[in-house]
Amino acid sequence: DDVKTETGTDQGEGTWYYRVNVTDHNSEIGKYNTKVYVYDNVENKLELDVKTADVPGVTITFDKNDGTGNKTTIAKGYNLELGTLPTVERTGYTFNGWYTAKENGTQITETTKVPASDVTYYARWTANEYTVSYKSNGGSSTPNSKTVTYDGLYGALPEVEKTGYTFAGWYLNGEKIESTTTVSTDEDHELVAQ
């Protein structure tokens, strides 16, 4: 702790007053005591008074916004730097940082100072794009591939022509994929014609 000792005036017969002050704890969580002691000339000590100050912490909540990761609530002292921020992940998305609001807001960093009152910060994400290629199984289709966005729709898909066959659709791991199907595969992938 930060402490300083102040020597009082000689009260006669070698008696001195000492006041020990705990200082500059505006940013540190906990209880702090200021004590007044009396010492005689042979170092006998008597505690005269104790003043206790309670410095509360600021609760900081990290809203992962559909992501997963480590601890989401911490307590820190006012005006300290936030320090190391939680690491989060979300399937199909890239993490863009912590912000003061779910939309818009200001990005925070490890050096952002803790505010005076409890606060929530929000994870910001960007959906990843993936390349979808087409396997026509002996037929013909144009184009050969397209770019899709995770959690978005596949959108328009090409028709396939194959002599003597009727095109039944595009499939991924046995599941039929249509223009209204939501993209839920978090990597480049291939649709197969049936």
GROMACS elastic network, one bead per residue, 0.5 to 0.9 nm:
[ bonds ]
;  ai    aj funct       b0    kb
    1    22     6  0.69678   500
    1    23     6  0.80927   500
    1    25     6  0.85138   500
    2    21     6  0.83182   500
    2    22     6  0.57881   500
    2    23     6  0.56594   500
    2    24     6  0.70876   500
    2    25     6  0.80601   500
    3    20     6  0.66313   500
    3    21     6  0.56314   500
    3    23     6  0.61338   500
    4    19     6  0.82891   500
    4    20     6  0.58288   500
    4    21     6  0.56931   500
    4    22     6  0.70556   500
    4    23     6  0.77645   500
    5    18     6  0.65525   500
    5    19     6  0.59219   500
    5    21     6  0.68177   500
    6    17     6  0.82373   500
    6    18     6  0.56012   500
    6    19     6  0.54212   500
    6    20     6  0.66437   500
    6    21     6  0.82924   500
    7    10     6  0.89724   500
    7    16     6  0.70705   500
    7    17     6  0.60604   500
    7    19     6  0.69818   500
    8    11     6  0.86647   500
    8    16     6  0.59649   500
    8    18     6  0.58205   500
    8    19     6  0.77428   500
    9    12     6  0.89891   500
    9    15     6  0.85673   500
    9    16     6  0.62802   500
    9    17     6  0.67989   500
   10    13     6  0.81228   500
   10    14     6  0.65738   500
   10    15     6  0.59887   500
   10    16     6  0.53302   500
   10    17     6  0.77193   500
   11    14     6  0.69439   500
   11    15     6  0.53832   500
   11    16     6  0.63203   500
   11    17     6  0.82295   500
   12    15     6  0.58328   500
   12    16     6  0.82804   500
   13    40     6  0.79427   500
   13    41     6  0.74024   500
   14    39     6  0.84774   500
   14    40     6  0.59241   500
   14    42     6  0.85290   500
   15    38     6  0.72508   500
   15    39     6  0.59756   500
   15    41     6  0.59865   500
   16    37     6  0.87844   500
   16    38     6  0.61265   500
   16    39     6  0.55453   500
   16    40     6  0.64467   500
   16    41     6  0.79108   500
   17    36     6  0.75993   500
   17    37     6  0.62393   500
   17    39     6  0.64707   500
   17    40     6  0.88645   500
   18    35     6  0.87636   500
   18    36     6  0.62043   500
   18    37     6  0.54498   500
   18    38     6  0.62931   500
   18    39     6  0.75245   500
   19    34     6  0.77706   500
   19    35     6  0.62550   500
   19    37     6  0.62898   500
   19    38     6  0.86546   500
   20    33     6  0.89065   500
   20    34     6  0.61048   500
   20    35     6  0.56727   500
   20    36     6  0.64412   500
   20    37     6  0.80329   500
   21    33     6  0.77305   500
   21    34     6  0.50516   500
   21    35     6  0.69649   500
   21    36     6  0.86635   500
   22    25     6  0.75013   500
   22    32     6  0.67878   500
   22    33     6  0.66883   500
   22    34     6  0.59582   500
   22    35     6  0.88830   500
   23    26     6  0.85482   500
   24    27     6  0.76990   500
   24    28     6  0.85520   500
   25    28     6  0.51705   500
   25    29     6  0.78737   500
   25    30     6  0.88824   500
   25    32     6  0.81584   500
   25    55     6  0.75004   500
   26    29     6  0.81994   500
   26    55     6  0.69898   500
   26    77     6  0.74624   500
   26    78     6  0.69136   500
   26    79     6  0.81622   500
   27    55     6  0.79156   500
   27    57     6  0.84206   500
   27    76     6  0.79684   500
   27    79     6  0.60417   500
   27    80     6  0.60875   500
   28    55     6  0.67260   500
   28    56     6  0.81693   500
   28    57     6  0.77253   500
   28    76     6  0.76572   500
   28    77     6  0.50694   500
   28    78     6  0.76088   500
   28    80     6  0.84117   500
   29    54     6  0.78036   500
   29    55     6  0.51262   500
   29    56     6  0.54577   500
   29    57     6  0.53039   500
   29    58     6  0.87555   500
   29    75     6  0.84909   500
   29    76     6  0.69974   500
   29    77     6  0.55638   500
   29    78     6  0.86646   500
   30    53     6  0.83347   500
   30    54     6  0.58309   500
   30    55     6  0.52473   500
   30    56     6  0.65270   500
   30    57     6  0.79569   500
   31    52     6  0.66171   500
   31    53     6  0.56264   500
   31    55     6  0.61604   500
   31    56     6  0.85294   500
   32    51     6  0.82234   500
   32    52     6  0.55791   500
   32    53     6  0.52150   500
   32    54     6  0.64206   500
   32    55     6  0.78405   500
   33    50     6  0.63905   500
   33    51     6  0.55124   500
   33    53     6  0.63909   500
   33    54     6  0.89465   500
   34    49     6  0.81365   500
   34    50     6  0.56568   500
   34    51     6  0.50506   500
   34    52     6  0.64450   500
   34    53     6  0.82072   500
   35    47     6  0.71802   500
   35    48     6  0.74790   500
   35    49     6  0.56241   500
   35    51     6  0.64645   500
   35    52     6  0.87850   500
   36    46     6  0.85825   500
   36    47     6  0.60224   500
   36    48     6  0.54139   500
   36    49     6  0.51701   500
   36    50     6  0.66241   500
   36    51     6  0.89122   500
   37    45     6  0.64711   500
   37    46     6  0.54724   500
   37    48     6  0.54956   500
   37    49     6  0.73676   500
   38    44     6  0.80671   500
   38    45     6  0.56201   500
   38    46     6  0.51065   500
   38    47     6  0.64640   500
   38    48     6  0.69837   500
   39    42     6  0.77179   500
   39    43     6  0.54506   500
   39    44     6  0.54071   500
   39    46     6  0.65432   500
   40    43     6  0.54070   500
   40    44     6  0.55030   500
   40    45     6  0.69333   500
   40    46     6  0.88351   500
   41    44     6  0.74729   500
   47    50     6  0.79284   500
   55    77     6  0.81225   500
   56    76     6  0.87578   500
   56    77     6  0.73451   500
   56    78     6  0.87415   500
   57    75     6  0.54157   500
   57    76     6  0.52213   500
   57    78     6  0.70416   500
   57   117     6  0.88881   500
   57   118     6  0.87073   500
   58    74     6  0.82317   500
   58    75     6  0.53236   500
   58    76     6  0.53616   500
   58    77     6  0.58847   500
   58    78     6  0.63688   500
   58   114     6  0.75082   500
   58   115     6  0.75785   500
   58   116     6  0.69363   500
   58   117     6  0.58495   500
   58   118     6  0.51787   500
   58   119     6  0.78141   500
   59    73     6  0.69012   500
   59    74     6  0.58806   500
   59    76     6  0.67856   500
   59    77     6  0.89192   500
   59   117     6  0.76092   500
   59   119     6  0.65766   500
   59   120     6  0.84863   500
   60    72     6  0.81388   500
   60    73     6  0.55777   500
   60    74     6  0.53024   500
   60    75     6  0.59998   500
   60    76     6  0.75188   500
   60   114     6  0.83679   500
   60   117     6  0.89106   500
   60   118     6  0.58915   500
   60   119     6  0.51734   500
   60   120     6  0.58450   500
   60   121     6  0.76055   500
   61    72     6  0.56839   500
   61    74     6  0.66477   500
   61    75     6  0.88109   500
   61   118     6  0.80451   500
   61   119     6  0.63094   500
   61   121     6  0.62516   500
   61   122     6  0.85251   500
   62    65     6  0.88618   500
   62    71     6  0.81881   500
   62    73     6  0.61647   500
   62    74     6  0.85653   500
   62    85     6  0.88935   500
   62    86     6  0.77302   500
   62    98     6  0.80879   500
   62   119     6  0.87316   500
   62   120     6  0.57713   500
   62   122     6  0.58956   500
   62   123     6  0.74130   500
   63    66     6  0.83804   500
   63    67     6  0.86201   500
   63    72     6  0.68526   500
   63    73     6  0.88740   500
   63    98     6  0.88783   500
   63   102     6  0.89078   500
   63   120     6  0.67883   500
   63   121     6  0.60195   500
   63   123     6  0.62209   500
   64    68     6  0.65022   500
   64    69     6  0.76133   500
   64    72     6  0.76753   500
   64    88     6  0.69534   500
   64    89     6  0.85340   500
   64    90     6  0.89359   500
   64    98     6  0.89463   500
   64   121     6  0.86419   500
   64   122     6  0.62291   500
   64   123     6  0.51279   500
   64   124     6  0.83049   500
   65    68     6  0.85702   500
   65   102     6  0.80611   500
   65   122     6  0.65517   500
   65   123     6  0.57055   500
   65   124     6  0.74138   500
   65   125     6  0.83487   500
   66    89     6  0.89733   500
   66    90     6  0.69954   500
   66   123     6  0.86818   500
   67    88     6  0.61660   500
   67    89     6  0.53414   500
   67    91     6  0.78038   500
   67   123     6  0.78694   500
   67   125     6  0.88454   500
   68    87     6  0.85867   500
   68    88     6  0.54156   500
   68    89     6  0.52906   500
   68    90     6  0.62118   500
   69    72     6  0.80590   500
   69    86     6  0.71871   500
   69    87     6  0.58504   500
   69    89     6  0.61942   500
   69    90     6  0.88068   500
   70    86     6  0.60339   500
   70    87     6  0.63644   500
   70    88     6  0.68952   500
   71    74     6  0.76012   500
   71    86     6  0.66986   500
   71    87     6  0.88129   500
   72    86     6  0.72006   500
   73   120     6  0.89819   500
   75   118     6  0.89798   500
   76    79     6  0.87915   500
   76    80     6  0.72785   500
   76    81     6  0.88474   500
   76    82     6  0.77272   500
   76   114     6  0.72197   500
   77    80     6  0.58962   500
   77    81     6  0.88936   500
   77   114     6  0.69247   500
   77   115     6  0.87747   500
   77   116     6  0.86173   500
   78    81     6  0.87132   500
   78   113     6  0.76222   500
   78   114     6  0.51326   500
   78   115     6  0.58412   500
   78   116     6  0.54963   500
   78   117     6  0.80210   500
   79    82     6  0.87236   500
   79   112     6  0.87562   500
   79   115     6  0.61563   500
   79   116     6  0.73142   500
   80    83     6  0.83980   500
   80   111     6  0.85498   500
   80   112     6  0.82010   500
   80   113     6  0.53369   500
   80   114     6  0.54612   500
   80   115     6  0.85973   500
   81   109     6  0.89386   500
   81   110     6  0.65158   500
   81   112     6  0.54320   500
   81   114     6  0.60616   500
   82    85     6  0.72371   500
   82   108     6  0.89180   500
   82   109     6  0.75206   500
   82   110     6  0.52101   500
   82   111     6  0.60116   500
   82   112     6  0.57342   500
   82   113     6  0.59515   500
   82   114     6  0.60283   500
   83   109     6  0.79900   500
   83   111     6  0.62967   500
   83   112     6  0.79992   500
   84    87     6  0.89962   500
   84   109     6  0.85657   500
   84   110     6  0.56561   500
   84   111     6  0.89251   500
   85    98     6  0.84270   500
   85   109     6  0.76746   500
   85   110     6  0.63806   500
   88    95     6  0.74948   500
   88   123     6  0.80880   500
   89    93     6  0.78101   500
   89    94     6  0.78093   500
   89    95     6  0.69180   500
   90    93     6  0.55121   500
   90    94     6  0.73002   500
   90    95     6  0.76311   500
   90   125     6  0.81410   500
   91    94     6  0.84081   500
   91   150     6  0.89558   500
   91   186     6  0.68414   500
   92   126     6  0.86950   500
   92   127     6  0.61129   500
   92   128     6  0.56091   500
   92   129     6  0.83633   500
   92   149     6  0.87163   500
   92   150     6  0.57276   500
   92   151     6  0.78547   500
   92   184     6  0.78110   500
   92   185     6  0.76805   500
   92   187     6  0.80094   500
   93   125     6  0.60075   500
   93   126     6  0.54324   500
   93   128     6  0.51550   500
   93   129     6  0.88741   500
   93   150     6  0.75178   500
   93   186     6  0.85112   500
   94   124     6  0.85970   500
   94   125     6  0.55933   500
   94   126     6  0.52475   500
   94   127     6  0.64146   500
   94   128     6  0.65058   500
   95    98     6  0.86971   500
   95   123     6  0.72600   500
   95   124     6  0.61250   500
   95   126     6  0.66746   500
   96   123     6  0.74102   500
   96   124     6  0.52691   500
   96   125     6  0.54622   500
   96   126     6  0.69413   500
   97   107     6  0.67717   500
   97   108     6  0.76032   500
   97   109     6  0.82512   500
   97   122     6  0.82907   500
   97   123     6  0.59370   500
   97   124     6  0.56602   500
   97   125     6  0.77441   500
   98   101     6  0.87164   500
   98   106     6  0.84372   500
   98   107     6  0.56956   500
   98   108     6  0.57487   500
   98   109     6  0.75523   500
   98   121     6  0.60348   500
   98   122     6  0.53119   500
   98   124     6  0.61387   500
   99   102     6  0.69745   500
   99   103     6  0.82934   500
   99   104     6  0.79647   500
   99   105     6  0.59087   500
   99   106     6  0.53196   500
   99   108     6  0.57170   500
   99   120     6  0.88632   500
   99   121     6  0.54289   500
   99   122     6  0.51044   500
   99   123     6  0.63994   500
   99   124     6  0.68707   500
  100   103     6  0.85480   500
  100   104     6  0.81231   500
  100   106     6  0.53744   500
  100   107     6  0.64665   500
  100   108     6  0.71859   500
  100   119     6  0.84734   500
  100   120     6  0.69539   500
  100   122     6  0.62416   500
  101   104     6  0.62104   500
  101   106     6  0.73007   500
  101   107     6  0.88066   500
  101   120     6  0.80597   500
  101   121     6  0.65691   500
  101   122     6  0.59682   500
  101   123     6  0.88303   500
  102   105     6  0.72483   500
  102   121     6  0.81177   500
  102   122     6  0.55990   500
  102   123     6  0.74202   500
  102   124     6  0.70908   500
  103   122     6  0.88551   500
  103   124     6  0.82585   500
  104   107     6  0.89671   500
  107   121     6  0.89894   500
  108   111     6  0.79329   500
  108   112     6  0.58667   500
  108   121     6  0.82268   500
  109   112     6  0.53352   500
  110   113     6  0.83981   500
  112   115     6  0.89791   500
  114   117     6  0.83782   500
  114   119     6  0.87563   500
  115   118     6  0.74108   500
  115   119     6  0.75020   500
  116   119     6  0.88761   500
  127   149     6  0.63778   500
  127   150     6  0.56258   500
  127   151     6  0.73655   500
  127   152     6  0.86490   500
  128   148     6  0.85513   500
  128   149     6  0.58239   500
  128   150     6  0.56626   500
  128   151     6  0.89393   500
  128   186     6  0.78439   500
  128   187     6  0.88916   500
  129   147     6  0.64953   500
  129   148     6  0.55294   500
  129   150     6  0.61912   500
  129   186     6  0.85888   500
  129   187     6  0.84259   500
  129   188     6  0.85792   500
  130   146     6  0.84497   500
  130   147     6  0.56157   500
  130   148     6  0.54282   500
  130   149     6  0.62931   500
  130   150     6  0.74148   500
  130   185     6  0.86223   500
  130   186     6  0.73760   500
  130   187     6  0.58892   500
  130   189     6  0.76892   500
  131   145     6  0.68274   500
  131   146     6  0.57933   500
  131   148     6  0.63608   500
  131   149     6  0.89159   500
  131   187     6  0.78021   500
  131   189     6  0.65880   500
  131   190     6  0.84012   500
  132   144     6  0.86480   500
  132   145     6  0.54016   500
  132   146     6  0.53329   500
  132   147     6  0.60367   500
  132   148     6  0.69502   500
  132   187     6  0.89962   500
  132   188     6  0.58814   500
  132   189     6  0.51382   500
  132   190     6  0.55000   500
  132   191     6  0.69835   500
  133   143     6  0.88661   500
  133   144     6  0.58919   500
  133   146     6  0.65758   500
  133   147     6  0.87829   500
  133   188     6  0.80539   500
  133   189     6  0.64593   500
  133   191     6  0.62419   500
  133   192     6  0.87189   500
  134   141     6  0.80525   500
  134   142     6  0.89582   500
  134   143     6  0.82188   500
  134   144     6  0.55712   500
  134   145     6  0.58821   500
  134   146     6  0.87182   500
  134   158     6  0.87856   500
  134   170     6  0.83356   500
  134   189     6  0.88506   500
  134   190     6  0.56367   500
  134   191     6  0.50130   500
  134   192     6  0.60903   500
  134   193     6  0.74831   500
  135   138     6  0.84151   500
  135   139     6  0.86265   500
  135   141     6  0.88181   500
  135   144     6  0.80815   500
  135   170     6  0.88773   500
  135   190     6  0.67580   500
  135   191     6  0.60613   500
  135   193     6  0.61074   500
  136   140     6  0.59687   500
  136   141     6  0.66718   500
  136   160     6  0.66775   500
  136   161     6  0.85873   500
  136   162     6  0.87896   500
  136   170     6  0.89013   500
  136   191     6  0.84997   500
  136   192     6  0.62586   500
  136   193     6  0.50307   500
  136   194     6  0.79925   500
  137   140     6  0.82892   500
  137   162     6  0.88026   500
  137   192     6  0.71252   500
  137   193     6  0.60726   500
  137   194     6  0.74805   500
  138   161     6  0.89222   500
  138   162     6  0.68687   500
  139   160     6  0.59629   500
  139   161     6  0.53137   500
  139   163     6  0.77634   500
  139   193     6  0.82453   500
  140   159     6  0.84325   500
  140   160     6  0.54736   500
  140   161     6  0.54257   500
  140   162     6  0.66662   500
  141   144     6  0.68616   500
  141   158     6  0.62043   500
  141   159     6  0.61393   500
  141   161     6  0.68009   500
  142   145     6  0.81736   500
  142   158     6  0.62093   500
  142   159     6  0.78249   500
  142   160     6  0.81516   500
  143   146     6  0.75115   500
  143   157     6  0.89525   500
  143   158     6  0.69608   500
  144   158     6  0.87849   500
  145   190     6  0.86877   500
  146   157     6  0.88299   500
  147   154     6  0.87359   500
  148   152     6  0.72140   500
  148   153     6  0.74772   500
  148   154     6  0.61438   500
  148   155     6  0.82697   500
  148   183     6  0.73366   500
  149   152     6  0.52329   500
  149   153     6  0.74384   500
  149   154     6  0.79767   500
  149   183     6  0.68167   500
  150   153     6  0.80833   500
  150   182     6  0.77696   500
  150   183     6  0.51360   500
  150   184     6  0.60844   500
  150   185     6  0.72341   500
  150   186     6  0.67639   500
  151   182     6  0.56493   500
  151   183     6  0.50586   500
  151   184     6  0.60278   500
  151   185     6  0.88947   500
  152   155     6  0.85975   500
  152   181     6  0.83433   500
  152   182     6  0.54699   500
  152   183     6  0.56223   500
  152   184     6  0.84386   500
  153   178     6  0.88025   500
  153   179     6  0.65630   500
  153   180     6  0.55984   500
  153   181     6  0.55366   500
  153   183     6  0.57898   500
  154   157     6  0.74459   500
  154   177     6  0.79644   500
  154   178     6  0.70120   500
  154   179     6  0.50495   500
  154   180     6  0.63684   500
  154   181     6  0.59385   500
  154   182     6  0.63592   500
  154   183     6  0.62149   500
  155   178     6  0.76518   500
  155   180     6  0.62820   500
  155   181     6  0.79168   500
  156   178     6  0.80796   500
  156   179     6  0.51945   500
  156   180     6  0.85396   500
  157   170     6  0.82749   500
  157   178     6  0.73379   500
  157   179     6  0.62452   500
  159   167     6  0.75003   500
  159   169     6  0.79787   500
  160   166     6  0.87133   500
  160   167     6  0.61317   500
  160   169     6  0.83091   500
  160   193     6  0.73319   500
  161   165     6  0.77365   500
  161   166     6  0.77726   500
  161   167     6  0.69187   500
  162   165     6  0.55348   500
  162   166     6  0.73705   500
  162   167     6  0.76584   500
  163   166     6  0.83634   500
  166   194     6  0.85374   500
  167   170     6  0.87050   500
  167   193     6  0.73548   500
  167   194     6  0.61300   500
  168   193     6  0.74202   500
  168   194     6  0.52862   500
  169   176     6  0.68270   500
  169   177     6  0.73769   500
  169   178     6  0.76496   500
  169   192     6  0.83102   500
  169   193     6  0.58535   500
  169   194     6  0.56841   500
  170   175     6  0.84125   500
  170   176     6  0.58069   500
  170   177     6  0.54437   500
  170   178     6  0.71215   500
  170   191     6  0.57136   500
  170   192     6  0.53863   500
  170   194     6  0.63308   500
  171   174     6  0.57834   500
  171   175     6  0.52749   500
  171   177     6  0.53711   500
  171   178     6  0.86109   500
  171   190     6  0.86830   500
  171   191     6  0.54214   500
  171   192     6  0.51535   500
  171   193     6  0.63665   500
  171   194     6  0.72021   500
  172   175     6  0.51833   500
  172   176     6  0.64284   500
  172   177     6  0.66759   500
  172   189     6  0.83606   500
  172   190     6  0.70775   500
  172   191     6  0.53264   500
  172   192     6  0.65025   500
  173   176     6  0.84630   500
  173   191     6  0.85593   500
  173   192     6  0.87739   500
  176   181     6  0.86773   500
  177   180     6  0.80584   500
  177   181     6  0.58867   500
  177   182     6  0.87198   500
  177   191     6  0.78957   500
  178   181     6  0.52216   500
  178   182     6  0.88009   500
  179   182     6  0.84199   500
  181   184     6  0.88910   500
  183   186     6  0.81589   500
  185   188     6  0.77886   500
  185   189     6  0.75537   500
  186   189     6  0.86557   500
